[in-house]
Amino acid sequence: MNKKFVIATNNPHKVVEFKKILEPLGINCISLKEAGIVCDAEENGITFAENAKIKAQAVFDLCGLPSVADDSGICVDALNGAPGVFSARYGGEGYDDEGRMYLLLKNMEGEENRAAHFTSAICCVLNEQTTIEAEGYIFGTLTHEPRGTNGFGYDPIFLPDGYEITTAEMEGEQKNSISHRGNALRVFVEKLKEIKEC
């Protein structure tokens, strides 16, 4: 098995999370920049899994190395699952992470049902014959105001079930142990171990 994997994302925070979980397994994770790849695949899938596959396949086609991508987002019960696959584009152009977070809070004003969950879908194109897919979740509720400076995206307003701190108030290892991406990566790793050669 090729031990060098390209992490098919332009999000440096995601690269860090992938490295923390995969590198202890002896997998050398390199970013698109480190691989000398410029890729901004159009995420036009209607599910997280479809978007993850689009991104992983696009990078694999460019470099021929095992390429792993994640598509993730927050799904809010009271908003019928929105922002969902549009989490990173919520509100359209002109919004950054902080702007999208405050937009979500604004859209939840007066809403008593604050149940939400994060989904992470991971796809790894190992070679032309082999693709691995995995999903992970974390359930919780939305706070009424941001708390914490760790993490990114919607982390400051997400309170995981069973915890009194948001995912942005958690240290990296604690968050990775319960996060949607961490859970998806652990499923992915188990599937990867089952493949003897690629």
VENJO-V933521 format. One record per pair of residues at least 12 apart in sequence whose ideal C-beta (glycine too) atoms are under 6 Angstrom apart, sorted by the first residue. I is the first residue (numbers start at 1). GAP is how many residues later the second one is. Records with the same first field share a line. If there is no record, write none. Layout:
I = GAP / GAP
//
This chain:
1 = 197
2 = 64
3 = 23 / 24 / 25
4 = 24 / 61
5 = 22 / 24 / 61 / 63
6 = 24 / 29 / 53 / 57 / 59 / 61
7 = 22 / 24
8 = 47 / 48 / 51 / 59 / 61
13 = 139
15 = 16
17 = 164
20 = 156
21 = 164
35 = 28
37 = 25 / 26
39 = 19 / 20 / 23
41 = 13 / 14 / 17
48 = 23 / 37 / 71 / 73
49 = 72
51 = 20
52 = 17 / 18 / 19 / 69 / 70 / 71
53 = 70
55 = 14
56 = 13 / 67 / 69
57 = 68
60 = 65
66 = 60
67 = 58
68 = 56
69 = 54
70 = 50 / 52
71 = 50
72 = 48
73 = 12 / 14
74 = 13 / 42 / 44 / 80
75 = 42
76 = 40
77 = 36 / 38
78 = 33 / 35
91 = 12
97 = 56
101 = 53 / 56
114 = 27 / 28
115 = 26
116 = 26
117 = 20 / 22
118 = 20 / 62
119 = 18 / 61
120 = 16 / 60 / 61 / 64
121 = 14
122 = 12 / 62 / 66
126 = 72
127 = 71
130 = 68
132 = 59
134 = 50 / 53 / 54
135 = 49
136 = 44 / 47 / 48
137 = 43
138 = 22 / 40 / 41 / 42
139 = 22
140 = 18 / 19 / 20 / 21
141 = 18
142 = 15
143 = 14 / 16
147 = 19 / 22
148 = 18 / 20 / 21
150 = 18
151 = 16 / 17
155 = 12 / 13
156 = 12
//
